[in-house]
Amino acid sequence: MNTKTVPDIILYNGRITTLDPKNPEATNLAIKDGRILAVNDAEEYQRGPATKVIDLQGRRVVPGLNDSHLHVIRGGLNYNMELRWDGVPSLADALRMLREQAQRTPPGQWVRVVGSWSEFQFAERRMPTLDEINDAAPDTPVFVLHLYCRALLNKAALRACGYTKDTPNPPGGEIQRDGQGNPTGLLIARPNAAILYATLAKGPKLPPEHQMNSTRHFMRELNRLGLTSVIDAGGGFQNYPEDYTVIEELHKRGEMTLRIAYNLFTQKPKQEKEDFARWIKMTGPGKGDDFFRCNGAGEMLVFSAADFEDFLEPRPDLPASFEGELKEVVSVLAANKWPFRLHATYDESITRFLNVYEEVNREVPFEGLHWFFDHCETVSDRNLERIKALGGGIAIQHRMAYQGEYFMDRYGKKAAERTPPISKMLELGIPVGAGTDATRVASYNPWVSLYWMVTGKTVGGVSMYPDKNCLSRKEALRLYTQGSSWFSSESEKKGAIAAGQLADLVALTDDYLSVPEEQIKGIESVLTVVGGKIVHATEEFNPHAPAPIPVLPEWSPIRVFGGYGAPLDIRKAARTGVPVAQRHEHSAECNHGCAHSAHQLLAGVEAARNRYADFFGLGCDCFAF
């Protein structure tokens, strides 16, 4: 027995998938000073009076999940203001939530549904109408973002934004109008999302104290789903350093429960080089620590190179000017050894990006620089070979799980079969990291992304990919752990449960490796450990749960509805005074009585788990919440 080293935590009696090829499966592990001390021989270490010993009770344990592309800093500032429709099984549920939140929202504030959902997830398989949104919220401003293609505003929101008959269409967007020229409430991104960003920015912000509370809740929500690390991809209207003060303050206070490596996203069209030159003097890759550190530049490097994805619209043609502007920025970054990432949807754009990169590489070699493309839905084999030759990586996300139907309508099912060609990327040995691109264009739920990689299906259940472009469960998990660690230059620190690595791990509600495929997207964490600290615990591990955090402001949607899969949290709604049980009355028009009752009973029993996955496809739009 090792009597010199006393572990802080011992976990035993588990089914541990380590992703360590030297020791792939284990039953126990020991943690000391935030790192894995030992795997499969924890019994060799003496237990001290402060050692926490936890029986995993046969739970499947995996390395902590790591999202390589999530807008977590921006998302955290706004999380407490947003009503979540992602994971909601019917439009009827979504509209009931909207109506209830509008009644609770005080004057001067908005109700915001900011992306992460698809109409194909709903039993009704359709969008809400403007009439339905106005009926649900006649007086409170409502902004409903759908992907990055459109937004629906009620009449109160049009008034709050000052959109009238005389308001011209802004560059890059369209305000839909009726026969008399009045705005209807539909905003269309054509050809980019500038109008959506700008309109959302008109809404009130939370004060700093509430933004800190909001960010903590968002991190805990991600912990609930098994995330322990993310790479932040910046975002529009996210300025450095102003919009990073909240996350920096939480870092100083030691209140972060999620590791964040952040990329800086240019904010000034035609002044991008100046943005990065200024930031190079202020910070740099690796500056920070294992919880909060700078990762490099992107995903926007120059505005002229944004090949915006909106499969309801034709592919955008990038201007002839972008090559020169991109070369200037990439040359500065490469010369200063700044890793960089770039939003890249279409192969036509990727071809031109690579022409620039190859030219810069001849002048300032990229060797050892972790640069990568994001997305790459239609990248060709030839361009994959070019990416490989330049030493680049590709961060892939499950955007097609939310937009696949649109893509197939425009380009055909055959073209959709490799969007993106993940298997080919892996075959060529290109570093690949998995993620979501949340919080607007897709949900932050990593299990929906893992489900998409394994099954090739959209959230609406449509099969997109042949078997050869789907991954095994272990391959998909590897991309969400070890794969993503390459993109923050942390491959030796995280991604496996192995001695010396950071003690980031998750015990799951269900065995990811064996549950039926449709249940993958319903998995959550029952125990999340980050740096040897328990940041989330429920069910049999509930005695180890961290203290709850109050929700600010008190009218926040998450105070009632929670996060992903919100309407199933019946107990939480009841605690805050929402009369859930009285919401639905069966009648002759409802022919789903048995299914409805089963839904309500199961949701009440498992309220804390939001286990919605089995309900998809039942076709009941009378689901109680």
N, C-alpha and C positions, 0 to 999 in steps of 0.2 A: 504493500500500500504506500502511495505517495503521501507522506505526512508533512512535506514542506509547502505544498501549494494547496490552499483551501478554496474550492470553487465558490462563486457567488450564487450560482444556480446550477442545479442538476435536473435534467429532464430525462425520464425513463419510461419504459413500457410504451414506446411509440413505434410507428412504421415510418422511418425517416428516409426520405429520398435526398441524398446528399449532393448529387451531381458531381461528386468527386470520383473520377474513374478508379482511383486506388482503393476506394472504400464506398461503393455506390449505395449500399443499404445499411442502416443502423437501427438500433433500438434505444440508444441513450446517448447523451452528450453532456458535457460540462462547460460552463461559461465562467470566465474570470476577466475582470477589468474590461468588459465590453467586447471581448473576443472569444472565439471558440477555443477552449482549452484542450478538450479531448473529445473524440467521437468513438463510441462503442466500448470504451473502457472507463466510463465515469466512476464505476464502482472501485476503481483503483485509488481514488482520491478521498482523503479524509474530509468528512463533513464537519464544518464548524457551527457554532451556535447561530450564526447569521446566514448560513447557507440555506437557500430556498430550494426545497426538493418538491418537484411536481410530477405527479403520475399523469402521463399523456393518455392513458386509458385506450391505447390502441389507435389513436388518431394518426392520420397521415400528416406528416410534417415535411415542408419543402423550404428551400431557401427563400428569403424575403423577395417579393416581386419588385421589379425595377422598371418603371415606365420610361423609355428613352425619349419620349416626346409628349409632354403634358404641360399645359399652360397653368402651372400650379400657383405661381405667385399672383398672377392676375385673378385666377379663379378664387384664391383665398380671400382676396380683398372684397369680393362680391358674393361669396357663397351664401352668407346669411340673408341676402336680399332676394335670392333666386328660388323660384318654385320649380321643382324638378319633375319633368315628365318622362325622363329616361327610366325604363323599366315598368312604366304604367301600361297595363294590358289592354285598356280600352279608351277610346276618345271620351266616352261617357264619364269615366273616372276622371280623366284629365280636366274636363269642363267643370265637374263638381268641385275639384280641388281649386280651380281658378275662381269659381264663384265664392267659395268659402274664404279664400285668401283675400279677395277683393273686399269682403265685408270686414275683415280684420285689419286691413292696411289703413293707416291714418292718412288724413288729408296731406297732400304735398308729396307723398311717396307713391311709387309705382309697384305694380305686380309685373315681374319679369320672368319669363320662361326663356332661358337663354341657351337654346340648342340642346344637343345630346339625344334627340329623339327622331324617330321616323314614323310617318303615317302608317307604314307597313307593319309596325309592331302592334298597332291597334286592331282589335277584333273587327272594327268597322272598315279598316284598311283605307282610310281617307283622311284628308286634312280637316281641321275645323274651318268653319266658314266665318266670315267677318260678322255676320248676323249673330252667330252663336257666341262669339267673343263679346260683342256689345251687349247681348242679353245677359251673359254671366257677370259682366262688370259694366254697368251703365255709367257709373260716375268716377271710378278709380282708373287712372291711366294704366293701360296694359300693353306691354311689348312682348310679342311672342316671336322668337327667332327660330327659323327653320333652316338648319344647316347654315351654309353661307350663300344661300340662293335667294332668300326672301325673308321678310318680317311682316307680321300682321299687327296693326295698331288699332285699338278701339278709338271711338270718337274723342274720348277724354284724353287719350295719348296724343292724337293729332292736335288738339288744342294746346296741350302742354308743350309740344314741340314747335308750335307756331306754324304748322303746315296748313296752308290755305290754297284757294284757287290761284292766288298770285305767286305762290312759291315755285320758282323754276326747278327743273330737274338738276340735281348736282352732277358734276362729272362722275362718271362711273356708276350711275344708278338711275332708277326710274321711279317716280311717284305715280302709281296708277290712279287714273281719274275716271269719274263717271261722265255721262253725256253732257253735263253742264260744266265740266272742267274741275269739279271739286275732288279732292283726294278721297279715295275710297277707304284707305287704311292699309293697302298692300304696297309694300316697298320691294322693288325687284333689283337684285344685284346684276347689273348689266353694264360692263362685263366684269366688274369686281365688287367686292363687299364694302367699298368705302361708305356708301349710303347707310349700310347696316351699322357699321362701327360708329359713324358720326351721330346717328340717331340715338343709339344706345348711350353714347357719351353725354347726351343732353339730360339724362335722368340724374336725380340726386345721388350723391355718394354717401357712404357711411362715414361717420367721424372716426378718427384714428383709433380710439378705444374699441369701437365696435369692429373696425377692420382687423384689429389684433384678435378679438374674440372669434370673428368669422374665419380667419386663417387657421386658428387652432382647431376649430370645428371641422374645417375642410381636411386638415391633416388627419384628424381622428377618423373621419369618414373613409379616407383612403386606407388608413390602418385597418379599419373594419373589413376591408376587402382584400387585405393581405399585402398591401404595398408598404415597402420600407424605404425605397429610394425612388427618386424621379430626376429626370433631366429636364429643366425648364427651358422652353423654346421661345421665351420672350413674348412679344405680341404687340399688336397695334395699340396705341395710346398707353403704352407701358414704358415710361421714361426712366432712364437710369441717371442719377441715383434716387430721384424723388420717389418713385413708386416702389422702391425697395426698402424704404425706411422701416416699414412694419415688420417685414420678415427679418431684417437685420436686428431689430429690437427684440423680437422673440428669440433669435439666436443668442443674443447677449444674455437674456434672462434664463437660458437653458430650457426653454419651453417648446422646442421643436421635437416632434415625434416622427419626423420624416427627413431623410437625407435629401438635400437639394443641391444639384450642380446646375448653375444657371448660364444660359447664353444670352448675349446682348443683341437686341433686335433694333436695327436702325429706325429712326423716327422722322427723319427729315429728307423728303425727296430732293434730289440733286445736291444734297449736302451730306451724303452717306459717308464719304471719305473723312469729312471733318468730324462726324459722330465718332467713328472708330479711332481716329487719331487722338481725340480727347479722352476716350475711355482707356486707350492703351496707357495713357499717363496716370490714370486713376486706379486701375486694377490690372489683373492679368490671370491667365489660365493657372489654376491650382491655388490661387490666393484664397485663403480661408482654411477650413478644416474639413473633417469627414462629414460634418452635418451641413455645412453651407460653404460653397466655394464657387468661384468663377470657372466656367468651362470653356469660354471662347465666344465666337461671334455667330450671329444668325438667329432664327432661320431666315430672316430677311436681311440680305446684304445690300442690294440696291432695289429700289422700287420698280425700276424698269424691267427687272428680271423676274417679276412675280407672275408665274404661269398659273393663275388662279383656277382652282378646280370648282366647276359648277356644271355638272353633267346635264342640267336642263338647258344649258346654253352651248353654242359651238365653242370649240377649242380657241382660246385667244391667240392671236399672232403677236409676238413680242416685238417691240420697236427695234429698228436697226441701231439705235443709239446704245442699247444696253450692253453690248460687248465691251465697248470702251470704258463705260462706267464700272462694270463688273471687274474688268481687269485692274483698274486703279485700286479698288478696294481689296481684292484678293492679293494683289502684290504687296500692299501694306501689311495685311494680316500674315502672309507667309514670311515676309522679312522679319516680322516681330514674333514669329513662332506661335501665333494664335491659331488654335484649331478653329474650324469654321464649318457651319452647316448651311444648307440651302434648300428651301422649298422647291420641289421639282415634281410635277405631276405627269407631264406629257413627254414622250420620247423625243418629239421634235424640239422641245426646249432643252432637254438634257443633252442632245447632240451639240447644240450651240454653247451650252454651259461648258461642256467638256473641251470644246475647241479653245475656249478662253483658258481653262485650267491647264491644258497641255502647253499653251503658249507661256503662261506664267511659270509653270514648272521648269521649262527650259531656262528661264532666267533666275528664278528663285526656287530651288528644288523643294518639293513637298516631303521629302524623305523624313519619316518619323513623326509627321504631322497627322493627327487624327482628324481628317476632314471627312465629311459625309453628306450625302443627299438625304432628304426626307421625302417619304411617300413613294415615288417611282412607280406609280400604278401601271404605266404603259411602257416602261423601259424595254428596249430591245436587247437581244443577246449580244449584239455588237457593242452596244454601249456598256453593257455589264462587263465585257472584256476590257474596255477602256477604263472603267472605274477600278477594276482589279489591278490593271497595270500601273495606275497612279496611286495605289495604296489606299483607296477610299473605302468607306463603308456605306451602308444603307439602313436607315431607321424606317421600319415599316409600321403602319398603323391599320386599324380595322375600319377605315373610312368607308370601304366598299360594303361593309356590313350595313351601313346606313344609306348608301347611295347606289348600291349594285343594281337595283331595279331601273334607276334612271340611266345608268351607264348602258345596260343591255337594251333599253328602248332606243338609245341614240346610236350605239355602235354595234349591237348584235351580241348574242350569247357567245359566239366563238371568240370574239375579241375580248370578252370578259374572263375567259378561262385562265388568264395569267395576269391578273390585276391585283397585286404585283406577282411576278414570277419568283416566289420565295425559294422554291426548291432549286431553281437554276442558280440563284445567288449563292446558295449554300454549296452546290456542286462545284462552283468556281472558287470557293474558299473566300468569298467576300464576307467581311464582318457584317452581321445582321443583328439588329436589336429591335425588340418588339415594343409596342406602345399603343396609344389611343388617339393622340391629337386632341384630347379633351381640353376645355370643357364645352366647346361650342359645336364643333362639327361632328363630334361623336361622344359617347359616354366615357367617363373615366373608369368604368368597371372593367378591370383587367380580365375577368372571367368571360365576359362577352367577347373580348379580343382573342382569348385562348380558344374559346368555342369556335370562332370564325376561322382561325388557323387550322384547327383539327377537322372541322366538318365542311368548310368551304361554303357555309350558308350565311345569308343575310339575317338581320333580326326579324325579318318577315318570313323566314323559313325557306327562302328560295336558294336552291343549290347553284353555285356559280362555277365551281372548279372541279376538274377531274381529279381522281385520286392522286395522280402524280404531282399535283400542285397543292395537296393537303399535307399536313405534317402529322407525325406521330405525337402523342401527348407529351412524351419526354422531350422531343425536339422543340415543340412549342414552348414548353416550360423553360428549356435551356435558353431560348431566345429572350425570354422575359426575365432572365436572371443573369447568367454568364454573358449572354449575347449583349445585353444592354450595358454591361460594365465596361466594355471596350470604348463606348461612346463618351465616357467621362474619364478615360484613361485610368480605370480602377480595377483592371482585370485581376490583379493579385490580391485585392482586398475583399471583394464581394462577389456573390454569384454562386457560391457553393457552401455547404456545411462541412468545413474542414478546419483542422487545427490551424490557428493563426489568422483565419479570416474574421471579419467583423461579425459579431453575433447578431445577425439579422435573420429571423426565421419565422415561419407561420405554421400553426396547426389548423387544419381545415374542418369545416362542417361535414364534408363528405370526401371520400377518397377520390381525388382527381384522376388517378390512374385506372380506376375500375368502374366508376358510376356510368350509367347510360349517357351517351353523348349529349342528349337534350338537357341533362341535369348539370352539365359543366357550368353553364351560364348562371346557375343559381348558387354556386359555391361561395362561401364567405370564410372569414377567419373566426375561430373561437379563441385563438391566442396568438397575438402578434408581439414579437420581441425585436426591439431595435437597439443595437449596442448593448445587449444584455439587460435592457430595461423593458418591462412589460408595459406596452402602450395601449393594448386593447385586450380584453378578456371577457368572455361570456359563457353561458351554459355552465358546465361543471367547473370552469376556471373563473367564474365570476368573483369568488373571494379575492382573486389577485387583480381585479380590475382597478385602473387608476380612478381617482376621484372624478366625479362628473364636473363638467364646466357649464355654468349658466349660459343661456343663449341671449345675446344682445344683437339687435333690439328685441323687446318682448313680442313684437308683432311678426318677427321673422318666420317665414314659411317653414324653416327646418325645425322650429320649436314644436310645431304640430305634426308636420308630415315627414320629417327626417330627410334622408338623401335618396340614394338609388332605391327604386322599388317602393317609393314613399307610401302609397295608399294602403299597403298591407299592415302598416304599423298601427293597428287599432288601439292598443293600450296607450300608446303615446298620445294619440289624438284624444282619447277619453280623459287622460290626465289633464289636458289643457282645455277641457270644456267643450270639445266638439262632439255633438250628439250623433256619433257614427251609427249606432244601432238603429236610429230612427230614420236614417237617410233613405232607406229603400223599403217600399211596400210591394209585395208580390200582388199581381193582378192577372186578369185573363190575358193581358197582353204579354206577360212574361212567361215564357215556356221553359225557363232554365232553373226552376225552383230548386231541384235537388242539387244541381251543380253549384248554384248560388249559396245554398246553405253549407255545402261542404267547403266552399271557399272561405266563408265567414268563420266557420269553426276552426279550420286549419290556420287561418291568419291570426285568430285570437290566441291560439296555443303557441304559435311560433312568431309572435309579433316582433320580437327582438331580432329575428333573423331575416326578415324580408324575403322569404323563400318563394319567389314568384314563379320559378322556371317551369314547374309542371302545369301551370295554368295556361300557358300559351297554346293557342289553337283550339280552346274549348268554345270560342265564339260567343261568350256571354258578355253582353255589354251592360249587365245590371250588377256588376261586381260591387259589393259593399266595401267601404273603407272607413 
